[in-house]
Each structure stands twice: as C-alpha cells, then as structure tokens.
C-alpha cells in the first residue's frame, strides 16, 4: 500500500541550515504500518473487541482501525515536498518528476487490483496463484542498487522475470464464473465482480491520492497558502459529487446556451465516477494527502519555519483548523471511513498532525529515540512490511487448513479476546522485524 520511503531531510537550525534527517516522520510511518498490520491481522479474529474493528458503512463514528489508513495517506503527503524538493535540487525537471509519479501510481494501482482480486477469489488450489502473484510483485518491484555489481545484475534480471510473471498470472486469472481480470472491464461499469472499479484496494487508493496530491504540488510548488486552498478544494469535490453537480448545472435554465457542454460534462463525470470515485477517491481521500503536503512544506529546505518551536506552533494551529473544519462538515455527512466523508478525513488528518508534533518534540527536539528501533524497519521499508503479512498467510495456506489453524491459533473464537489481541500484536512486530532482517540482507521494495 505504501509508497517507497524517501530520505526525509530538512534544514537543521542548530547547524546553520545544514540538512538533517527528520526522524519523527520515519518513526510515525513505522508506527502506522505496524498498526496497519496489527488491525489487518485482528480483522480475521471474529471476537476481537469492537473498538478494534472498523465501523460499518452506515455508522456515524470512527474507531482506532479507521484512523490507520488515512494516517498513512497523510504521511505520504508529508514526504512529497521533501522528496520533490530534493529531486529538483539534484537537477531533475518537473517533467521527470511527473513521469515518476505516473509510474509509481500505475504500480500501486496494479498491485492494488491484483490483491483485491486474490482476496475476492483464489483461482488455484491452496492459494497457489496468490503465492506466485506476491513472489512476482516482490521481484518486479525490487529496488535495484545504483552501484554496479552482482546484486545489481541479479535484481535487474529478477525485475524482468517478475514483471513477465505478473502479466502472465493476471492473464491466467479466472473468477469463479470464468471471467478474466483484464480485457473489457473499463467499458462495462455494471460488471464489478472481478475488477471492482469502486474498490482499487488499499494500495490503489493510495496510488490515486498520491497522484492527485503530487499533481497539485507540481502545479503550485511550496506555496503553503495555495496548498491549503487546494486541500479545501479537494474536500469540496466530495460535496460537489454528493450533490451531483453536473446534473445540477444541466438543470439550470439560465445555462441553456451551454447545454451541449454541460451534458457532455455530466456524461464524462458519470463515466469517470463509475471507475474511480470522484468525490471519495479523488476528492476527500486525496485531500488527506494534500493536507500532508501542507505539513511537509514547513519541513522542506526552502521553508522559512526553521526553528522547532515555529514548526510545532504551525502544526498545532493547522491541526486545530482541520478539526474545526471537520466539526462544520459533520452534520451533513457524518463520520465514516467507507464513505470517505469529509469529517472523517479532517479529523484523521488533525490527529495525525498532532501525533507527528508529539513525535517531533520527543525524537527530533529532545532526542529520545531508543524506543523507536521497534518500528523503524517498517518505516524504512513500508511496502515490504505491508505485503509480507498477507504473503505469510498465503504461504502457510499452502500447507493446508490444519497449518493455518496452528499458526493462527489465537484467532480461535473459543479463546479469550485478549489472546487474539496479543497474538495479532506479536504478529505485527514479527512482520516488522522480518522486514528489518530482509532489508539488512540487501533487499527493498520500491515503486
């Protein structure tokens, strides 16, 4: 789900402006990924506490698991000004950055669709298709080191093999009623059984939000007031989509002179919305990532906010503003993750901002960092950590139902709920540590 991490640096006021790594962003990313693995694992435990379960589509509330995904969207946005600023400083052009954004988005969409389909239906016995699909993704999206050598050559070949294998597996995929994963879905919005356009998977949703926020940042740059305004406009896109703005405009008699254009706009809006939710996916979810860009802009090398006190003050005022905006939009839409309502997005962005501020004060200002080693591997290699968890489940599944019952014994509803919670917590930290071991062996995922 996550994009590859960047080296998060910003001017260090204590060293006269020299860049230093902002540890709090890496640690916050690691904490969020660890929580994500935890709640995903616990989701398969039927008797887990209700506060550790996602709310339903009709609820007007949010619980701990409903905050995790938007927190990562926000952190992805924080990294955009820092990564783009560094790339531009190294001589890359905006056109080159745009190409990288498009490639990264496509990769996330592909992985998201593949994961959604394997969860919807496993075409081969004992999850063999899923295992091979994960292996193909691990190969296809491996990070190739810059320095020449044997590892570089092996990973280059692995990327080619993985890419070819992934294409072959996608073409070989069949649903329970014999449909393919490709060839035709974009032209049949009513057919959402096997390629669900309204649900691109967590990675796909991150891809769309990252694309929109990156385009916004490439357009307006580090102008913070423009970024805040763009965040608000993306949130209003949800309001416009819920009100069916194209149809509203087409019904206005005083716009009769523009009716052909308005009808074409309404048809285009409907077609796009049937494949990518304009209000939710491209609007409110993208606004979370854009809000992250606003925070990231105060940490960029060209920011005028260089002192920790200035950054903390701005972040807390920003969090209050997000919270108040969420309160204003609560009445018409409520708070719900599945519907991607504005209040849910704004409240989660505010909470993530406050979480970063606390970590920034603790880690970067006070220097209390020893405990952060527990989650740093996930922060440094988030995509690998996210994929390792379901991949491990598929691997165990190859040995049969009995093996699944033994390894995931803590999900047994006959055991106390606390056992399920502790078991999922152990699983989450095991995945994080495994991510660190794999990274130390020289492997990283990057899209």
Kinemage of the C-alpha trace (Angstrom):
@kinemage 1
@onewidth
@group {chain A} dominant
@subgroup {mainchain}
@vectorlist {calphas} color= white
{ca unk a 1} P 0.000 0.000 0.000
{ca unk a 2} L 2.625 2.453 0.855
{ca unk a 3} L 4.920 4.283 -1.442
{ca unk a 4} L 8.618 3.769 -1.040
{ca unk a 5} L 10.118 5.934 1.683
{ca unk a 6} L 12.278 8.896 0.929
{ca unk a 7} L 15.247 10.231 2.797
{ca unk a 8} L 13.449 12.817 4.883
{ca unk a 9} L 15.728 15.764 5.470
{ca unk a 10} L 15.297 19.397 6.312
{ca unk a 11} L 17.445 22.314 7.436
{ca unk a 12} L 18.840 21.945 10.905
{ca unk a 13} L 18.675 25.270 12.726
{ca unk a 14} L 21.402 24.174 15.130
{ca unk a 15} L 23.865 23.649 12.306
{ca unk a 16} L 23.249 26.805 10.356
{ca unk a 17} L 20.851 25.305 7.855
{ca unk a 18} L 22.653 22.055 7.109
{ca unk a 19} L 20.228 19.217 6.269
{ca unk a 20} L 19.496 16.636 8.909
{ca unk a 21} L 17.151 13.680 8.892
{ca unk a 22} L 13.738 14.209 10.457
{ca unk a 23} L 13.421 11.021 12.469
{ca unk a 24} L 9.835 11.666 13.541
{ca unk a 25} L 8.454 11.151 10.021
{ca unk a 26} L 10.158 7.765 9.608
{ca unk a 27} L 9.030 6.664 13.060
{ca unk a 28} L 5.456 7.842 12.501
{ca unk a 29} L 5.385 5.918 9.228
{ca unk a 30} L 6.717 2.848 11.027
{ca unk a 31} L 4.116 3.144 13.781
{ca unk a 32} L 1.314 3.460 11.241
{ca unk a 33} L 2.477 0.438 9.223
{ca unk a 34} L 2.826 -1.612 12.414
{ca unk a 35} L -0.710 -0.630 13.424
{ca unk a 36} L -1.928 -1.422 9.930
{ca unk a 37} L -0.551 -4.964 10.071
{ca unk a 38} L -1.999 -5.345 13.569
{ca unk a 39} L -5.558 -4.290 12.672
{ca unk a 40} L -5.483 -6.247 9.392
{ca unk a 41} L -4.470 -9.390 11.249
{ca unk a 42} L -7.002 -8.807 14.001
{ca unk a 43} L -9.765 -8.329 11.411
{ca unk a 44} L -9.803 -12.127 10.930
{ca unk a 45} L -10.492 -12.683 14.622
{ca unk a 46} L -14.306 -12.754 14.945
{ca unk a 47} L -14.382 -11.975 18.666
{ca unk a 48} L -11.931 -9.061 18.791
{ca unk a 49} L -13.030 -6.014 20.826
{ca unk a 50} L -15.407 -3.737 18.936
{ca unk a 51} L -13.095 -0.720 19.305
{ca unk a 52} L -10.504 -2.618 17.280
{ca unk a 53} L -12.916 -3.265 14.418
{ca unk a 54} L -13.804 -0.981 11.506
{ca unk a 55} L -17.207 0.677 11.651
{ca unk a 56} L -19.874 -0.233 9.083
{ca unk a 57} L -20.909 1.835 6.083
{ca unk a 58} L -23.959 3.277 7.840
{ca unk a 59} L -22.178 4.227 11.068
{ca unk a 60} L -21.524 7.796 12.165
{ca unk a 61} L -18.334 7.140 14.100
{ca unk a 62} L -14.745 6.003 13.828
{ca unk a 63} L -12.552 3.675 15.826
{ca unk a 64} L -8.809 3.056 16.024
{ca unk a 65} L -8.594 0.960 12.799
{ca unk a 66} L -10.414 3.706 10.891
{ca unk a 67} L -7.581 6.153 11.646
{ca unk a 68} L -4.695 3.991 10.407
{ca unk a 69} L -5.219 4.170 6.634
{ca unk a 70} L -5.734 7.965 6.481
{ca unk a 71} L -2.688 8.404 8.687
{ca unk a 72} L -0.594 6.738 6.022
{ca unk a 73} L -2.197 8.848 3.299
{ca unk a 74} L -1.212 11.910 5.328
{ca unk a 75} L 2.383 10.735 5.797
{ca unk a 76} L 2.661 10.046 2.063
{ca unk a 77} L 1.727 13.679 1.540
{ca unk a 78} L 4.306 14.907 4.059
{ca unk a 79} L 7.022 13.171 2.040
{ca unk a 80} L 6.049 14.780 -1.282
{ca unk a 81} L 7.532 18.282 -0.711
{ca unk a 82} L 10.679 16.766 0.801
{ca unk a 83} L 11.231 14.208 -1.975
{ca unk a 84} L 10.379 16.599 -4.801
{ca unk a 85} L 12.482 19.367 -3.318
{ca unk a 86} L 15.482 17.076 -3.082
{ca unk a 87} L 14.981 15.810 -6.647
{ca unk a 88} L 14.707 19.335 -8.060
{ca unk a 89} L 17.831 20.361 -6.136
{ca unk a 90} L 19.677 17.459 -7.772
{ca unk a 91} L 18.783 18.757 -11.223
{ca unk a 92} L 15.694 16.726 -12.097
{ca unk a 93} L 12.993 18.521 -14.069
{ca unk a 94} L 9.288 18.692 -13.273
{ca unk a 95} L 8.620 16.602 -16.359
{ca unk a 96} L 10.876 13.861 -14.982
{ca unk a 97} L 9.106 14.055 -11.627
{ca unk a 98} L 5.728 13.810 -13.353
{ca unk a 99} L 6.858 10.665 -15.152
{ca unk a 100} L 7.995 9.107 -11.865
{ca unk a 101} L 4.659 9.984 -10.271
{ca unk a 102} L 2.741 8.322 -13.123
{ca unk a 103} L 4.901 5.185 -12.987
{ca unk a 104} L 4.544 4.919 -9.202
{ca unk a 105} L 0.782 5.427 -9.433
{ca unk a 106} L 0.414 2.723 -12.090
{ca unk a 107} L 2.462 0.292 -9.995
{ca unk a 108} L 0.306 0.900 -6.923
{ca unk a 109} L -2.888 0.506 -8.968
{ca unk a 110} L -1.674 -2.782 -10.453
{ca unk a 111} L -0.742 -4.188 -7.048
{ca unk a 112} L -3.996 -2.950 -5.551
{ca unk a 113} L -6.140 -4.625 -8.233
{ca unk a 114} L -4.166 -7.872 -8.019
{ca unk a 115} L -4.582 -8.009 -4.233
{ca unk a 116} L -8.304 -7.197 -4.399
{ca unk a 117} L -8.909 -9.983 -6.907
{ca unk a 118} L -6.922 -12.594 -4.999
{ca unk a 119} L -8.916 -11.743 -1.868
{ca unk a 120} L -12.191 -11.929 -3.803
{ca unk a 121} L -11.446 -15.310 -5.361
{ca unk a 122} L -8.407 -17.633 -5.382
{ca unk a 123} L -8.415 -19.423 -8.770
{ca unk a 124} L -5.875 -22.128 -7.893
{ca unk a 125} L -5.952 -24.672 -5.082
{ca unk a 126} L -4.480 -23.761 -1.672
{ca unk a 127} L -3.708 -20.195 -2.682
{ca unk a 128} L -1.018 -21.047 -5.237
{ca unk a 129} L -1.994 -18.170 -7.524
{ca unk a 130} L -1.735 -15.732 -4.630
{ca unk a 131} L 1.693 -17.011 -3.567
{ca unk a 132} L 3.045 -16.702 -7.102
{ca unk a 133} L 1.497 -13.250 -7.502
{ca unk a 134} L 3.233 -11.989 -4.365
{ca unk a 135} L 6.552 -13.504 -5.450
{ca unk a 136} L 6.144 -11.831 -8.858
{ca unk a 137} L 5.471 -8.466 -7.205
{ca unk a 138} L 8.465 -8.884 -4.884
{ca unk a 139} L 10.646 -9.457 -7.950
{ca unk a 140} L 9.082 -6.881 -10.268
{ca unk a 141} L 9.258 -4.008 -7.801
{ca unk a 142} L 12.589 -4.758 -6.134
{ca unk a 143} L 14.832 -1.761 -5.643
{ca unk a 144} L 17.960 -2.069 -7.788
{ca unk a 145} L 21.136 -0.640 -6.190
{ca unk a 146} L 22.889 2.147 -8.059
{ca unk a 147} L 26.391 0.743 -7.817
{ca unk a 148} L 27.468 -1.907 -10.339
{ca unk a 149} L 27.914 -5.450 -9.095
{ca unk a 150} L 26.440 -8.906 -8.869
{ca unk a 151} L 23.468 -7.825 -6.758
{ca unk a 152} L 22.524 -5.174 -9.301
{ca unk a 153} L 22.626 -7.673 -12.173
{ca unk a 154} L 20.596 -10.275 -10.259
{ca unk a 155} L 17.918 -7.765 -9.249
{ca unk a 156} L 17.697 -6.415 -12.798
{ca unk a 157} L 17.009 -9.913 -14.111
{ca unk a 158} L 14.600 -10.511 -11.229
{ca unk a 159} L 12.603 -7.400 -12.138
{ca unk a 160} L 12.196 -8.596 -15.705
{ca unk a 161} L 11.217 -12.110 -14.627
{ca unk a 162} L 8.813 -10.735 -12.032
{ca unk a 163} L 7.177 -8.360 -14.499
{ca unk a 164} L 6.661 -11.084 -17.098
{ca unk a 165} L 5.353 -13.489 -14.449
{ca unk a 166} L 2.924 -10.899 -13.090
{ca unk a 167} L 1.491 -10.247 -16.563
{ca unk a 168} L 1.143 -13.996 -17.163
{ca unk a 169} L -0.595 -14.518 -13.827
{ca unk a 170} L -3.019 -11.664 -14.489
{ca unk a 171} L -3.874 -13.140 -17.896
{ca unk a 172} L -4.283 -16.594 -16.371
{ca unk a 173} L -6.604 -15.402 -13.604
{ca unk a 174} L -10.197 -16.612 -13.748
{ca unk a 175} L -13.048 -15.861 -11.375
{ca unk a 176} L -15.465 -18.471 -10.053
{ca unk a 177} L -17.660 -17.905 -13.115
{ca unk a 178} L -14.764 -17.947 -15.577
{ca unk a 179} L -14.135 -14.242 -16.144
{ca unk a 180} L -10.697 -12.766 -16.707
{ca unk a 181} L -9.061 -9.974 -14.762
{ca unk a 182} L -8.404 -7.919 -17.919
{ca unk a 183} L -9.929 -7.261 -21.350
{ca unk a 184} L -13.152 -5.353 -21.068
{ca unk a 185} L -13.882 -4.081 -17.551
{ca unk a 186} L -13.354 -0.391 -18.234
{ca unk a 187} L -16.167 -0.442 -20.764
{ca unk a 188} L -18.680 -2.289 -18.591
{ca unk a 189} L -19.209 -0.319 -15.355
{ca unk a 190} L -22.012 -2.670 -14.308
{ca unk a 191} L -19.605 -5.605 -14.098
{ca unk a 192} L -17.847 -5.091 -10.766
{ca unk a 193} L -17.469 -8.681 -9.636
{ca unk a 194} L -13.869 -9.309 -10.560
{ca unk a 195} L -12.383 -5.894 -11.264
{ca unk a 196} L -14.161 -3.617 -8.827
{ca unk a 197} L -13.709 -0.058 -10.068
{ca unk a 198} L -15.066 1.470 -6.878
{ca unk a 199} L -12.530 -0.503 -4.833
{ca unk a 200} L -8.963 -0.481 -6.050
{ca unk a 201} L -7.594 -1.953 -2.842
{ca unk a 202} L -5.665 -0.039 -0.206
{ca unk a 203} L -2.641 0.295 -2.468
{ca unk a 204} L -4.785 1.522 -5.330
{ca unk a 205} L -6.472 4.153 -3.181
{ca unk a 206} L -3.055 5.328 -2.035
{ca unk a 207} L -1.984 5.474 -5.671
{ca unk a 208} L -4.887 7.727 -6.678
{ca unk a 209} L -4.453 10.025 -3.660
{ca unk a 210} L -0.696 10.234 -4.254
{ca unk a 211} L -1.279 11.092 -7.928
{ca unk a 212} L -3.702 13.927 -7.177
{ca unk a 213} L -1.596 15.409 -4.367
{ca unk a 214} L 1.586 15.167 -6.459
{ca unk a 215} L -0.072 16.949 -9.380
{ca unk a 216} L -1.226 19.663 -7.002
{ca unk a 217} L 2.269 20.105 -5.603
{ca unk a 218} L 3.873 20.122 -9.047
{ca unk a 219} L 1.396 22.836 -10.043
{ca unk a 220} L 1.616 25.160 -7.025
{ca unk a 221} L 5.007 24.255 -5.569
{ca unk a 222} L 5.822 25.085 -1.963
{ca unk a 223} L 3.325 27.969 -1.706
{ca unk a 224} L 1.728 26.913 1.560
{ca unk a 225} L -1.391 29.046 1.272
{ca unk a 226} L -2.054 27.550 -2.155
{ca unk a 227} L -1.599 24.041 -0.782
{ca unk a 228} L -4.091 24.756 1.997
{ca unk a 229} L -6.522 26.130 -0.570
{ca unk a 230} L -6.076 23.080 -2.801
{ca unk a 231} L -6.767 20.840 0.184
{ca unk a 232} L -10.036 22.657 0.745
{ca unk a 233} L -10.975 22.425 -2.948
{ca unk a 234} L -10.389 18.663 -2.941
{ca unk a 235} L -12.640 18.364 0.087
{ca unk a 236} L -15.298 20.403 -1.715
{ca unk a 237} L -15.044 17.961 -4.607
{ca unk a 238} L -16.684 15.426 -2.293
{ca unk a 239} L -19.504 17.905 -1.612
{ca unk a 240} L -19.959 18.539 -5.345
{ca unk a 241} L -20.001 14.832 -6.168
{ca unk a 242} L -22.536 14.084 -3.436
{ca unk a 243} L -24.772 16.838 -4.808
{ca unk a 244} L -24.315 15.546 -8.399
{ca unk a 245} L -23.045 18.930 -9.556
{ca unk a 246} L -23.103 18.178 -13.337
{ca unk a 247} L -26.798 17.269 -13.199
{ca unk a 248} L -27.499 20.330 -11.063
{ca unk a 249} L -25.849 22.584 -13.625
{ca unk a 250} L -27.647 20.874 -16.516
{ca unk a 251} L -30.992 21.668 -14.835
{ca unk a 252} L -30.345 25.429 -14.719
{ca unk a 253} L -32.423 27.187 -17.375
{ca unk a 254} L -30.103 30.184 -17.488
{ca unk a 255} L -27.323 27.857 -18.664
{ca unk a 256} L -29.349 26.582 -21.625
{ca unk a 257} L -26.875 28.158 -24.033
{ca unk a 258} L -24.159 25.829 -22.699
{ca unk a 259} L -26.336 22.702 -22.606
{ca unk a 260} L -24.247 20.596 -25.054
{ca unk a 261} L -21.143 21.202 -22.959
{ca unk a 262} L -22.983 20.529 -19.699
{ca unk a 263} L -24.470 17.272 -20.997
{ca unk a 264} L -21.041 16.132 -22.155
{ca unk a 265} L -19.658 17.094 -18.744
{ca unk a 266} L -22.385 15.098 -16.999
{ca unk a 267} L -21.717 12.024 -19.160
{ca unk a 268} L -17.964 12.256 -18.607
{ca unk a 269} L -18.442 12.747 -14.877
{ca unk a 270} L -20.619 9.642 -14.699
{ca unk a 271} L -18.149 7.528 -16.678
{ca unk a 272} L -15.157 8.542 -14.570
{ca unk a 273} L -17.124 8.188 -11.354
{ca unk a 274} L -18.118 4.628 -12.271
{ca unk a 275} L -14.441 3.642 -12.301
{ca unk a 276} L -12.807 5.998 -9.791
{ca unk a 277} L -14.889 7.651 -7.092
{ca unk a 278} L -14.570 11.355 -7.854
{ca unk a 279} L -15.884 12.533 -4.512
{ca unk a 280} L -14.140 9.985 -2.297
{ca unk a 281} L -11.059 8.596 -4.078
{ca unk a 282} L -10.060 11.738 -5.993
{ca unk a 283} L -11.619 14.214 -3.572
{ca unk a 284} L -11.732 13.598 0.149
{ca unk a 285} L -9.045 10.876 0.286
{ca unk a 286} L -6.709 12.951 -1.881
{ca unk a 287} L -7.343 15.920 0.416
{ca unk a 288} L -5.747 13.961 3.282
{ca unk a 289} L -2.559 13.544 1.251
{ca unk a 290} L -2.711 17.202 0.210
{ca unk a 291} L -3.029 18.151 3.895
{ca unk a 292} L 0.132 16.131 4.478
{ca unk a 293} L 1.824 18.223 1.775
{ca unk a 294} L 0.909 21.332 3.773
{ca unk a 295} L 2.730 19.960 6.817
{ca unk a 296} L 5.624 18.719 4.692
{ca unk a 297} L 6.070 22.204 3.266
{ca unk a 298} L 7.145 23.554 6.677
{ca unk a 299} L 9.903 20.924 6.786
{ca unk a 300} L 11.221 21.461 3.257
{ca unk a 301} L 14.603 23.041 2.642
{ca unk a 302} L 13.030 26.260 1.358
{ca unk a 303} L 10.726 26.697 4.341
{ca unk a 304} L 11.010 29.853 6.401
{ca unk a 305} L 9.989 27.871 9.511
{ca unk a 306} L 13.334 26.558 10.704
{ca unk a 307} L 13.062 26.560 14.486
{ca unk a 308} L 11.333 23.619 16.221
{ca unk a 309} L 9.066 25.991 18.147
{ca unk a 310} L 7.889 27.586 14.898
{ca unk a 311} L 7.154 24.216 13.322
{ca unk a 312} L 5.323 22.922 16.372
{ca unk a 313} L 3.253 26.087 16.647
{ca unk a 314} L 2.251 25.939 12.972
{ca unk a 315} L 1.417 22.220 13.161
{ca unk a 316} L -0.821 22.640 16.203
{ca unk a 317} L -2.670 25.599 14.672
{ca unk a 318} L -3.077 23.566 11.477
{ca unk a 319} L -4.469 20.626 13.473
{ca unk a 320} L -6.994 22.904 15.195
{ca unk a 321} L -8.076 24.268 11.814
{ca unk a 322} L -8.550 20.769 10.409
{ca unk a 323} L -10.559 19.749 13.463
{ca unk a 324} L -12.852 22.789 13.284
{ca unk a 325} L -13.453 22.210 9.574
{ca unk a 326} L -14.373 18.620 10.403
{ca unk a 327} L -16.879 19.825 13.002
{ca unk a 328} L -18.526 22.134 10.436
{ca unk a 329} L -18.923 19.280 7.926
{ca unk a 330} L -20.055 16.690 10.456
{ca unk a 331} L -23.775 17.464 10.342
{ca unk a 332} L -24.395 16.978 6.586
{ca unk a 333} L -22.188 13.915 6.020
{ca unk a 334} L -21.268 12.345 9.371
{ca unk a 335} L -18.088 10.426 10.158
{ca unk a 336} L -17.482 7.280 8.134
{ca unk a 337} L -14.375 5.699 6.632
{ca unk a 338} L -16.070 3.582 3.968
{ca unk a 339} L -17.911 6.591 2.536
{ca unk a 340} L -14.796 8.760 2.902
{ca unk a 341} L -16.766 11.587 4.494
{ca unk a 342} L -15.076 14.997 4.909
{ca unk a 343} L -15.288 14.994 8.713
{ca unk a 344} L -13.609 11.592 8.924
{ca unk a 345} L -10.809 12.814 6.648
{ca unk a 346} L -10.321 16.084 8.502
{ca unk a 347} L -10.412 14.535 11.979
{ca unk a 348} L -7.887 11.867 10.945
{ca unk a 349} L -5.594 14.467 9.376
{ca unk a 350} L -5.791 16.527 12.575
{ca unk a 351} L -4.975 13.505 14.737
{ca unk a 352} L -2.020 12.572 12.539
{ca unk a 353} L -0.699 16.130 12.669
{ca unk a 354} L -0.828 16.078 16.471
{ca unk a 355} L 0.852 12.650 16.527
{ca unk a 356} L 3.667 13.970 14.354
{ca unk a 357} L 4.080 17.042 16.560
{ca unk a 358} L 4.432 14.873 19.660
{ca unk a 359} L 6.965 12.606 17.948
{ca unk a 360} L 8.867 15.582 16.549
{ca unk a 361} L 9.186 17.088 20.019
{ca unk a 362} L 10.221 13.747 21.544
{ca unk a 363} L 12.562 12.445 18.819
{ca unk a 364} L 13.954 15.427 16.940
{ca unk a 365} L 13.913 18.076 19.662
{ca unk a 366} L 14.524 16.058 22.836
{ca unk a 367} L 16.483 13.253 21.159
{ca unk a 368} L 14.650 10.379 22.921
{ca unk a 369} L 14.990 7.776 20.162
{ca unk a 370} L 15.957 4.408 21.630
{ca unk a 371} L 12.414 3.001 21.684
{ca unk a 372} L 11.848 3.859 18.005
{ca unk a 373} L 14.006 0.926 16.872
{ca unk a 374} L 10.959 -1.303 17.386
{ca unk a 375} L 9.148 0.222 14.408
{ca unk a 376} L 11.919 1.765 12.306
{ca unk a 377} L 12.211 -1.242 9.916
{ca unk a 378} L 8.585 -0.742 8.849
{ca unk a 379} L 9.134 2.987 8.401
{ca unk a 380} L 12.185 2.419 6.218
{ca unk a 381} L 10.584 -0.268 4.029
{ca unk a 382} L 6.793 0.175 4.386
{ca unk a 383} L 5.660 -1.512 1.193
{ca unk a 384} L 7.563 -4.687 2.035
{ca unk a 385} L 6.144 -4.743 5.568
{ca unk a 386} L 2.619 -4.308 4.253
{ca unk a 387} L 2.929 -7.124 1.686
{ca unk a 388} L 4.789 -9.556 3.942
{ca unk a 389} L 1.796 -10.076 6.211
{ca unk a 390} L -0.707 -11.429 3.621
{ca unk a 391} L 2.112 -13.249 1.811
{ca unk a 392} L 2.918 -15.141 5.001
{ca unk a 393} L -0.740 -16.125 5.291
{ca unk a 394} L -0.714 -17.489 1.741
{ca unk a 395} L 2.500 -19.419 2.413
{ca unk a 396} L 1.014 -21.065 5.472
{ca unk a 397} L -2.095 -21.838 3.460
{ca unk a 398} L -0.043 -23.999 1.101
{ca unk a 399} L 0.285 -26.495 3.961
{ca unk a 400} L -3.498 -26.697 4.361
{ca unk a 401} L -6.208 -25.685 6.809
{ca unk a 402} L -4.585 -27.508 9.703
{ca unk a 403} L -1.406 -25.460 9.364
{ca unk a 404} L -3.450 -22.252 9.248
{ca unk a 405} L -5.221 -23.268 12.441
{ca unk a 406} L -1.932 -23.965 14.212
{ca unk a 407} L -0.086 -20.804 13.146
{ca unk a 408} L -3.072 -18.502 13.680
{ca unk a 409} L -4.383 -20.302 16.748
{ca unk a 410} L -5.014 -17.015 18.539
{ca unk a 411} L -7.949 -16.291 16.222
{ca unk a 412} L -9.933 -19.176 17.655
{ca unk a 413} L -13.208 -17.676 18.977
{ca unk a 414} L -13.151 -20.159 21.857
{ca unk a 415} L -10.132 -18.361 23.310
{ca unk a 416} L -10.432 -15.106 25.274
{ca unk a 417} L -10.436 -11.947 23.143
{ca unk a 418} L -7.229 -10.777 24.834
{ca unk a 419} L -5.410 -13.747 23.291
{ca unk a 420} L -6.475 -12.612 19.820
{ca unk a 421} L -5.282 -9.092 20.505
{ca unk a 422} L -1.918 -10.227 21.880
{ca unk a 423} L -1.482 -12.719 19.049
{ca unk a 424} L -2.087 -10.062 16.397
{ca unk a 425} L 0.259 -7.704 18.222
{ca unk a 426} L 3.015 -10.326 18.211
{ca unk a 427} L 2.340 -10.980 14.520
{ca unk a 428} L 2.647 -7.267 13.709
{ca unk a 429} L 6.015 -6.894 15.430
{ca unk a 430} L 7.224 -10.178 13.902
{ca unk a 431} L 6.447 -8.789 10.445
{ca unk a 432} L 8.275 -5.564 11.298
{ca unk a 433} L 11.356 -7.434 12.481
{ca unk a 434} L 11.276 -9.708 9.429
{ca unk a 435} L 11.187 -6.562 7.284
{ca unk a 436} L 14.338 -5.350 9.029
{ca unk a 437} L 16.140 -8.666 8.521
{ca unk a 438} L 15.278 -8.686 4.817
{ca unk a 439} L 16.424 -5.075 4.425
{ca unk a 440} L 19.741 -5.867 6.111
{ca unk a 441} L 20.180 -8.694 3.609
{ca unk a 442} L 20.093 -6.071 0.875
{ca unk a 443} L 16.515 -6.215 -0.405
{ca unk a 444} L 13.991 -3.388 -0.526
{ca unk a 445} L 10.736 -2.810 -2.375
{ca unk a 446} L 10.302 0.415 -4.285
{ca unk a 447} L 7.668 1.666 -6.704
